[in-house]
Amino acid sequence: MRKFFMILLCAVAVVMLAGCGKAALEKDAVPVVNKFVEDNFGILARAAGKKTPKCIKVELAQEINDDVWTGKAFFDNGKSVDCTVKEQDDQVYVEVNLHALRWQ
């Protein structure tokens, strides 16, 4: 079980780009993070009697390369995690360290 969590510490997901610019990237990243959390940890959280945390907002802080941003994903349980969001070829890639949530 521990090995399973170690493999899934870092999530990378893709969504089609709905708009352009920083605000659109922030908006597009939220459902990607939520889908990954639910798909990979929802069953485990419910089995432990916990609610699966939902991402409510992504804030991009700094553009580190062309179309690559660092920022934070904020959850409804009050926690936040660092994330990286990249726009490439009309798609958005989101990388999040979900180990930091520790909702179980």
C-alpha positions in Angstrom: 0.0 0.0 0.0 2.8 2.4 0.9 4.5 1.7 -2.5 1.2 2.7 -4.2 1.2 6.1 -2.5 4.9 6.6 -3.3 4.3 6.0 -7.0 1.4 8.5 -7.0 3.1 11.3 -5.2 3.3 13.3 -8.3 0.3 13.6 -10.7 0.5 14.8 -14.2 -2.8 15.4 -16.0 -3.9 17.0 -19.3 -6.9 19.0 -20.2 -7.7 20.8 -23.5 -7.1 24.5 -23.2 -10.3 26.5 -22.9 -8.7 29.9 -23.2 -5.4 31.6 -23.0 -3.5 33.5 -20.4 -2.8 33.1 -16.8 -6.5 33.3 -15.6 -7.5 30.7 -18.1 -4.7 28.4 -17.0 -5.7 28.8 -13.4 -9.3 27.9 -14.2 -8.4 25.0 -16.4 -6.1 23.4 -13.8 -8.9 23.0 -11.1 -10.9 20.2 -12.7 -7.7 18.4 -13.7 -6.6 18.3 -10.1 -10.0 17.2 -8.9 -10.3 14.4 -11.4 -6.9 13.0 -10.4 -7.7 13.2 -6.7 -11.0 11.5 -7.1 -9.8 8.8 -9.5 -6.8 7.8 -7.4 -7.7 8.6 -3.8 -11.5 8.9 -3.6 -12.2 5.2 -2.7 -9.4 5.2 -0.1 -10.7 8.4 1.5 -14.3 7.2 1.7 -13.2 3.8 3.1 -11.5 5.7 5.9 -14.7 7.7 6.5 -13.2 10.9 5.1 -14.4 13.2 2.4 -12.2 13.5 -0.7 -10.8 17.0 -0.8 -11.8 19.2 -3.7 -9.5 21.7 -5.4 -11.3 25.1 -5.2 -8.7 27.3 -6.7 -5.3 27.3 -8.5 -3.1 30.4 -8.2 -0.2 30.8 -10.5 2.6 32.8 -9.0 5.5 32.9 -11.3 6.2 32.1 -15.0 9.5 30.2 -14.9 9.8 29.4 -18.6 7.7 30.1 -21.7 4.2 28.9 -20.7 5.4 27.1 -17.5 4.1 28.5 -14.2 4.6 27.6 -10.6 1.8 28.1 -8.1 -0.5 26.5 -5.5 -3.6 24.4 -5.6 -6.0 25.2 -2.8 -8.4 22.6 -1.3 -11.7 22.8 0.6 -10.1 21.2 3.6 -7.9 24.2 4.1 -4.7 22.6 2.7 -2.7 23.7 -0.3 0.0 22.1 -2.4 2.6 23.4 -4.8 1.9 22.8 -8.4 3.3 23.4 -11.9 1.1 24.3 -14.8 2.3 24.1 -18.4 0.6 25.2 -21.6 1.7 23.3 -24.7 0.0 22.7 -28.1 -3.5 23.8 -26.9 -3.3 21.5 -23.8 -2.7 22.2 -20.1 -0.4 19.9 -18.1 -0.7 20.0 -14.3 1.8 18.5 -11.9 0.9 18.3 -8.2 2.5 16.7 -5.2 -0.6 15.2 -3.6 1.4 13.6 -0.8 1.2 17.0 1.0 -2.6 16.8 1.3 -2.4 14.0 4.0 -6.2 13.8 4.3 -6.2 10.3 5.7 
